[in-house]
Amino acid sequence: MSEAAGVSIPIIDASALSNDDVAERHELVAAFGDAYRSVGFSYLVNHGVSTDLIDAVFEASRAFHALSIDEKMRIELSEANRGFLPINASTDTNTTLAEVTAPNQSESFIAMCEHDHDSIEIRRGDYLAGQNQWPELPGFADVVMTYHAAMCDLGRQMMGIAAEALGADPSPIVGAFDSPIATVRMLRYPPHPTEAPAGMFGSAPHRDYGCLTFLAQDDAAGLSVATPDGEWIDVAPMPGAFVVNVGDLLHRWSNGQFISTPHRVINTSGRPRYSIPFFFDPHDAAVIAPLPSCVSAEQPIAFEPVHVGAHLRAEYEAGFQHHRAPEAPGGPSQA
């Protein structure tokens, strides 16, 4: 467990997701509430996603990143946010958490939900609805989408736990993820330059802007999270565990109870770092407003309702050059 200034990253045992033990579920709900009201991050263990599948998706990521730049650029990121995002293509210049002088030093392959041309998501014009772009790697798409499906299942289960921790009915909250905006991002961070200028990061300090992020990371380390007093805690890799954090949408949904914690990546390992975040957000048409169970005389409504599609569009257009007009300035990005 990583620790600094009396703040540590808790470990949450999710065994209750796969059994009917009522007491264990109550313990899971309580642990989730404690972790995200105090730190905003946790290690999630015994989550039900097989180690073999996690290993397979890392192997797929390394195979993709071993392709030539020409091969990767054939599937450069589309308007629907699918494909290859080259290095220097996202910049956290709008962050108030650090002085950022360079784009994020990472490259990634991004896959999301598959929407057929006649799907309801395409017909109604949902933001980021579309089809994935795939490299010419045998079995790659199958592994990625198997992982995507497993993570969507885990995401829905954990959103039910989050709802219970907030004293809310899980059904409508989990229902907002029936057709989620769910993203697998296969990241590669090059080694941080030994003489890097100040303000250069693998991923600059930022808060995620969605609901839940599930991060699988290799053993290269580099992730750290901010404490309330401004120190940084290293989040050491833990085999088989996901590092899970709350984003801004769930912070709003909880009326500020759950913390969206700043985090960053600086890869000082001397070798490439691979990580695979899974971003789990509600469907395009969902409206996020503070839950009634989170509002009281002592804790009045702190946030106006926000439309998920509009919220994500604003963040993507700010953070990724592929999503904004040529004259628009840079902005924050999730990594």
N, C-alpha and C positions, 0 to 999 in steps of 0.2 A: 504494500500500500504506500503510495506517494504521500509525503507530508511536508508542510512548511508552515511556520507561524501558527501552529495549532490547527491548521486546516488539512484534512486528508481526503483522498478519493475513496469513498466507501465501496465495498463489494456487496452486490445484491445477488442472492441466490434465487433463480427463477424456476426452481424445480416444480413449484406449485402450478406452473402452466401446463404440465403434463400429467398431473394427477388430480384426484378429487378431494384432496385433504383440505378441509375448510380452514383448519388452524394455520396450515402453511400458507394458504392464500392470504389470510389476514396478516401474517407476518410479512409477506411480499408487499402487500399494499402499504403497510406501515413503513417498511424500509424504503420504498419508492418515495413516499411523501417526505420522509426525513431527508433523504438524499437531495431531492430537488428543491426543497425549501431552504436548504443550507449551503449546498455546494453547486448544484446544477449539473454535476457529472457523476458517473459511477462506472465501475466495472460490472458487467452483467455476465454471470456464469450459470451453467446448467440451463441454457436458454433453448435447447432443443434443435438448434441448427448444427448439423453434423460437422465434425472436424474434417472429414473427408471432403465435404462440399466446400468448406472454407479453403482448404488446401488447393482444391481444384480451381477455384476462382483466382487464387493467387498465381497458380501456374499459368492460367489463361492470361492474366495481366502481364506477367513477365514475357510471355510469348508475343503479346501484342506490342509491348514497348521495345522488343528486340527487332521489330520490323524497321525497314528503312523509312526515313522521313517522307520519301516520295509515296511509299505504300500507305503510310498513315494519312497523308494529306489528301489522298483520294476520297477519304470519308471525313473531310474536315467538318467541324461542327455545323449542323443545320440550324435553321430558324426554330425548329422544334427541339433544339437542345440535345441532339443526338449525334454521336460520332466523336471525332478526335479534336481535342482542344490543345493546340500547341503551346509551348512555353511562351511566356511574355504576353499572354492573351487575356489575363485577368489582373486587375489592379485594385488594391484597397485604398485608393487615394481619399475616399470620403471618411475613412475611419477617424474617430477621435481618440483612439486607444494608443496610437503610435504615430511618429512621423515616418511616412512611407515614401521612399525615394525611387523604388523600382517595382516592376510588375512581380507578381508571385512567381517564384522559381519552381514551377512544376508543369508537367504535362499530363493529360488524362484522356481516357476513353470513357464516354458517357452513354449509358443505356437507360431507357425508361420503359413504361408500359407500352405494349404494342397496340395500336389502334388501326383496324382495317379502314379502308377508304369509306365504307358505308357504316362505320360505327357511329353511335350516338354522339361520342365525343367530337368526332370530326364534323358531323352534320351540324352540331350546335356551335361549332367554332371555339371549343375550349382552348384556353391558352396552353401551349406546349403539347397539344394532342398531335400525334403523328406516328411514324414508323421508324424503327431503328435502322441505322446504317452498320453494316458488318464488314470486318476485314476478311480477307480470303485465308482464314485459318480453320482447318477442319475441327468441328465440334465446339468452336468458340461460342457461337450464339447459344447453343443448347446449355452449356455450362452457365453462362451469364444469366440466362432467363430462368434456369432452375434455381439459381441463387436468388434472383429477383423475387420469384414466387415465394420461396421460403422466408425471405425477409419481410415481404408483405404480410404473410401470416403472423410472423413474430411482431411486426409493428401493430397490427390490429389487436393482438393479445395485450401488448404493453399499453396501448391507448386505453383499453378497458381497465387495466390496473391504474393508470393515471386518473381516469374518471372516478374510480372508487376512492382513490387517495384524496380527491377533492370533494368527496361527499356527493357526487353527481351520479345520475343514472347513466350507465355505460352505453346503453343501446343507441341513443341519438349521436353520441360522440363517435363511437365505432362506425356507425352508419355513414358518417361524413367521409369515411375512407373506403366506401364501396367501390369507387373508381378513383383511386388516389393519384396524386402526382408523386410518383415514387421513383427515385433515381439511384442507380448504381454508378459510382464514379471510381474508376480504376486509376489511381494516381501514382506517378513516379516523380520523386524529388531527386534531382542531382545532388551530389555533395555540396555543402555550403562552401563557397570560396573562402580560403584562409584569410584573404585580405578583402573581404566583402565590404562595400561601403555601408555606413550607418543607414538604416532604413531599408535594407534588403532582407527579405524573409522567404522561406519556402512557402509559407502562408502567413500573411501579415495578421497581427492581432485583430480579431473580429468576433462578432456573435453570429451564430447561424440564424437564418430568418424564417425557418419553418417550424415544424412541431417537434419531431424526434429525429436524432441522428444516431445511427449505429455504426461504429467504426471498427473495422478489423485492421490491425496494423502488424507489420512484420517486426523483426527484432532489432531494427536499426534505431529505434527511439526517435526523439525530436519533437514530439507533441508536449506542450505545456499549457496549463490553464491558470488564469489569474485568481488570486485571493482577493478578498474585499479590501485589504490594505495595499494592494498593488504589487505584491510579490508574485512570482511565477512558480507553480508546482510542475515538475516533470511527471508526465503520465507514462510510467514505464510499461513496456509491452507485457501482457499477461497471456500466456498460451491458452487458446480456446475461449477467451473472454472477448466480449464486445465492450468498447468504451462508448457509453451512451450519454448524450447530452440533450438538454431542452433548448429549443430555439425560440425566437421572438413570438411566433404565433401561439405556442403553448403558454408562454409567459403572459400574453394578453388574455388567452382563454381562462387562465387561472386567476385573472385579475391581479397579476403580479406575485402570486404566491410562489410559483415555480420560477427559478432563476435561469435566465439565459446568460451563461457565463462566457466571458471573453476567453479565447484560446488562440494559439499560434503554432507554427511549425518552423523550426530551424534545424536542418539536418546536418549535424556536426559529426556524423558517424564515419565520414571519409569514404562512403560508398553510397550507391543509390538507395533510397528509402521507398518502399512500396506500401501504400495504404489503400483501403477500399471503404470509403464512407457510403452509407446507404441513407438517403434523405427521405423521410416519410411524412408527406403532407396531405391534407384533405383534397377533395375534388375541387375543380375550378370554381364551381358555383357556391361553395360553402361560404357562409358569413361567420366570422369569428367575433364573438362578443363575450365579455366576462360572464361566466356561469353564475346563475342565481345562487348556487351553494357557496360561491366565493365572495358574495357581496353582503355587506352588513353595515350597520350604523358605524361600527368601528373601522370597517374597510369598504368605503363607498366605491362606486364604479370609477376605475382609473383610466379606462380606455374606451374610445369610440369603436363601434363595430367596423371591421375591415373585411373586404371581399378578397378571398384567397387569390383568385386569378389576378386581380389588380395589384395586390400586394407583391406577388411573385414577379409579375411583369416589371414593376418598378425596380425591384432588386436585381433581376437579371439584366435589365437594360443598363443599370448603373455599373454592374460588376464585370460584364463580359463584352468585349469589343464586338463579338459576333452577334450580339443582341441589341446594339444601339446604333443610332444614326451616326454617320462618320464624324459629324461635328460635335457630338455629345462628349462631355468629359468622362473620365474614368470614375470608378466607384467600388463599392465593396463586393467581395465574392466569397462564397463558401468553399472551404477546402478542408 
